[in-house]
């Protein structure tokens, strides 16, 4: 008899302890449902997470915790059915608190049997909103990092291709100078030379777009009044958009000035307008908006000018959005685009210290926004001389590793009246200057070996103070604003070479 009473007392104590445990757990909502889903018990965790007192929720159906959409879809009843048929139901999803706010919940429902009969369900709910937000933020950061790494790798490849292509264009454009003279008496040959010249200019424009994407383009940053700049290219923009599309420019009257290369800015805006126009084959409306924006998100902070191009065209599929800024990627038919328009926009914005954002919805349109810093401390670095051509005098040490480019450059320099000595490396150049007098050093920037053209120029200036130095490149891994020497971009013409040399301090 005493043993039976002790056993009952132990059972009673265990039940009491378990009830105290369940009722006082605060991180989880632990409660019971009857067979139909009516709440029959409630703990402190349920009150904390969902906001209901026991008197408000016991006797109510648990479906009130679901969103209206889930209730309409029959999700609560389906959850109980799955728990009954499979012995357990688990999911993460949105739930609704008493005050109507949503939270992301981890839910488990277990069926409860007594003597083989289903008598109800045990339900466990945990608020994991913060964990979900942290995971989403981590995923977003990882995605941004992967995108940045991909674009950086593409930039390295693109810049290298552009460098080699510019060397080829240098050979072609430099040789045209001789062909023009030979074609003076032959009309057919003159047309052929003109066609080659046009193709060379087109190739040069394409490499400029590649270099802008790669952020290897030399720029001439200036303080830009957005209103004045847009007025200056209004006719061009109207022509690009065409008659079948309405174009609205909505620029805030107090929009800040920016410091960017004006040509690159205009090219970026025109590229965006072309893409917006092509996205509306049946016509539509393009809106250009300009506004001030203070950004403090995704690791970006500061004042920016936002230039947004909005169309109501066909939109961009989700699987394409991640590729639109890649060079040569295009959804247009063959012959209708180079695939370099948006890559130029991306490169221009990032080289200016800004960024680009794109949103799109199929059938409704696309919005692309360029964010440019309100203040970018830069100095003009492209060498744009305005002097007339002059006949050169003295000796020039030409440093160029490509023999074909060296031959063309030597021919130009000799036509200008200079005597030329050619070497193919920085080390050879230093040795040549140590053994002979040189009036001008003219060197390529990118060369094989331990020393590039910039390092050569700095060492030469140290060894020979006052020596006039001119650099040339079709690509530079070091930003041009960090270089203290004038740079002549490849491919260059003989008059540009003459101007650059004549403008060197003597």
Secondary structure in CASP SS format (residue, H / E / C, confidence):
PFRMAT SS
TARGET T0000
AUTHOR 0000-0000-0000
METHOD secondary structure of the structure
MODEL  1
X C 1.00
X H 1.00
X H 1.00
X H 1.00
X H 1.00
X H 1.00
X H 1.00
X H 1.00
X H 1.00
X H 1.00
X H 1.00
X H 1.00
X H 1.00
X H 1.00
X H 1.00
X H 1.00
X H 1.00
X H 1.00
X H 1.00
X H 1.00
X H 1.00
X H 1.00
X H 1.00
X H 1.00
X C 1.00
X C 1.00
X C 1.00
X C 1.00
X E 1.00
X E 1.00
X E 1.00
X E 1.00
X E 1.00
X C 1.00
X C 1.00
X C 1.00
X C 1.00
X E 1.00
X E 1.00
X C 1.00
X C 1.00
X C 1.00
X C 1.00
X H 1.00
X H 1.00
X H 1.00
X H 1.00
X H 1.00
X H 1.00
X H 1.00
X C 1.00
X C 1.00
X C 1.00
X H 1.00
X H 1.00
X H 1.00
X H 1.00
X C 1.00
X C 1.00
X C 1.00
X E 1.00
X H 1.00
X H 1.00
X H 1.00
X H 1.00
X C 1.00
X C 1.00
X H 1.00
X H 1.00
X H 1.00
X H 1.00
X H 1.00
X C 1.00
X C 1.00
X H 1.00
X H 1.00
X H 1.00
X H 1.00
X H 1.00
X H 1.00
X H 1.00
X H 1.00
X H 1.00
X H 1.00
X H 1.00
X H 1.00
X C 1.00
X C 1.00
X E 1.00
X E 1.00
X E 1.00
X E 1.00
X E 1.00
X E 1.00
X E 1.00
X E 1.00
X C 1.00
X C 1.00
X C 1.00
X C 1.00
X C 1.00
X E 1.00
X E 1.00
X E 1.00
X E 1.00
X E 1.00
X E 1.00
X E 1.00
X E 1.00
X E 1.00
X E 1.00
X E 1.00
X E 1.00
X E 1.00
X C 1.00
X C 1.00
X E 1.00
X E 1.00
X E 1.00
X E 1.00
X E 1.00
X E 1.00
X E 1.00
X E 1.00
X E 1.00
X E 1.00
X E 1.00
X C 1.00
X H 1.00
X H 1.00
X H 1.00
X H 1.00
X H 1.00
X H 1.00
X H 1.00
X H 1.00
X H 1.00
X H 1.00
X H 1.00
X H 1.00
X H 1.00
X H 1.00
X H 1.00
X H 1.00
X H 1.00
X H 1.00
X H 1.00
X H 1.00
X H 1.00
X H 1.00
X H 1.00
X H 1.00
X H 1.00
X H 1.00
X H 1.00
X H 1.00
X H 1.00
X H 1.00
X H 1.00
X H 1.00
X H 1.00
X H 1.00
X H 1.00
X H 1.00
X H 1.00
X H 1.00
X H 1.00
X H 1.00
X H 1.00
X H 1.00
X H 1.00
X H 1.00
X H 1.00
X H 1.00
X H 1.00
X H 1.00
X H 1.00
X H 1.00
X H 1.00
X H 1.00
X H 1.00
X H 1.00
X C 1.00
X C 1.00
X C 1.00
X C 1.00
X H 1.00
X H 1.00
X H 1.00
X H 1.00
X H 1.00
X H 1.00
X H 1.00
X H 1.00
X H 1.00
X H 1.00
X H 1.00
X H 1.00
X H 1.00
X H 1.00
X H 1.00
X H 1.00
X H 1.00
X H 1.00
X H 1.00
X H 1.00
X H 1.00
X H 1.00
X H 1.00
X H 1.00
X H 1.00
X H 1.00
X H 1.00
X H 1.00
X C 1.00
X C 1.00
X C 1.00
X C 1.00
X C 1.00
X C 1.00
X E 1.00
X E 1.00
X E 1.00
X E 1.00
X C 1.00
X H 1.00
X H 1.00
X H 1.00
X H 1.00
X H 1.00
X H 1.00
X H 1.00
X C 1.00
X H 1.00
X H 1.00
X H 1.00
X H 1.00
X H 1.00
X H 1.00
X H 1.00
X H 1.00
X C 1.00
X C 1.00
X C 1.00
X E 1.00
X E 1.00
X E 1.00
X E 1.00
X E 1.00
X E 1.00
X E 1.00
X C 1.00
X C 1.00
X C 1.00
X C 1.00
X C 1.00
X C 1.00
X E 1.00
X E 1.00
X E 1.00
X E 1.00
X H 1.00
X H 1.00
X H 1.00
X H 1.00
X H 1.00
X H 1.00
X H 1.00
X H 1.00
X H 1.00
X H 1.00
X H 1.00
X H 1.00
X H 1.00
X H 1.00
X H 1.00
X H 1.00
X H 1.00
X C 1.00
X C 1.00
X C 1.00
X C 1.00
X C 1.00
X E 1.00
X E 1.00
X E 1.00
X E 1.00
X E 1.00
X E 1.00
X E 1.00
X E 1.00
X E 1.00
X E 1.00
X E 1.00
X E 1.00
X E 1.00
X E 1.00
X C 1.00
X C 1.00
X E 1.00
X E 1.00
X E 1.00
X E 1.00
X E 1.00
X E 1.00
X E 1.00
X E 1.00
X E 1.00
X E 1.00
X E 1.00
X E 1.00
X C 1.00
X C 1.00
X C 1.00
X C 1.00
X C 1.00
X C 1.00
X H 1.00
X H 1.00
X H 1.00
X H 1.00
X C 1.00
X C 1.00
X C 1.00
X C 1.00
X C 1.00
X C 1.00
X C 1.00
X C 1.00
X C 1.00
X C 1.00
X C 1.00
X C 1.00
X C 1.00
X C 1.00
X C 1.00
X C 1.00
X C 1.00
X C 1.00
X C 1.00
X H 1.00
X H 1.00
X H 1.00
X H 1.00
X H 1.00
X H 1.00
X H 1.00
X H 1.00
X H 1.00
X H 1.00
X H 1.00
X C 1.00
X C 1.00
X C 1.00
X E 1.00
X E 1.00
X E 1.00
X E 1.00
X E 1.00
X E 1.00
X E 1.00
X C 1.00
X C 1.00
X C 1.00
X E 1.00
X E 1.00
X E 1.00
X E 1.00
X E 1.00
X E 1.00
X E 1.00
X E 1.00
X E 1.00
X C 1.00
X C 1.00
X C 1.00
X C 1.00
X C 1.00
X C 1.00
X C 1.00
X C 1.00
X C 1.00
X C 1.00
X C 1.00
X C 1.00
X C 1.00
X C 1.00
X C 1.00
X C 1.00
X C 1.00
X C 1.00
X C 1.00
X C 1.00
X C 1.00
X E 1.00
X E 1.00
X E 1.00
X E 1.00
X E 1.00
X C 1.00
X C 1.00
X C 1.00
X H 1.00
X H 1.00
X H 1.00
X H 1.00
X H 1.00
X H 1.00
X H 1.00
X H 1.00
X H 1.00
X H 1.00
X H 1.00
X H 1.00
X H 1.00
X C 1.00
X C 1.00
X C 1.00
X E 1.00
X E 1.00
X E 1.00
X E 1.00
X E 1.00
X C 1.00
X C 1.00
X H 1.00
X H 1.00
X H 1.00
X H 1.00
X H 1.00
X H 1.00
X H 1.00
X H 1.00
X H 1.00
X H 1.00
X C 1.00
X C 1.00
X C 1.00
X C 1.00
X E 1.00
X E 1.00
X E 1.00
X E 1.00
X E 1.00
X C 1.00
X C 1.00
X C 1.00
X C 1.00
X C 1.00
X C 1.00
X C 1.00
X C 1.00
X H 1.00
X H 1.00
X H 1.00
X H 1.00
X H 1.00
X H 1.00
X H 1.00
X H 1.00
X H 1.00
X H 1.00
X H 1.00
X C 1.00
X C 1.00
X C 1.00
X C 1.00
X E 1.00
X E 1.00
X E 1.00
X E 1.00
X E 1.00
X E 1.00
X C 1.00
X C 1.00
X C 1.00
X C 1.00
X C 1.00
X C 1.00
X H 1.00
X H 1.00
X H 1.00
X C 1.00
X C 1.00
X C 1.00
X C 1.00
X E 1.00
X E 1.00
X E 1.00
X C 1.00
X C 1.00
X C 1.00
X C 1.00
X H 1.00
X H 1.00
X H 1.00
X H 1.00
X H 1.00
X H 1.00
X H 1.00
X H 1.00
X H 1.00
X C 1.00
X C 1.00
X C 1.00
X C 1.00
END
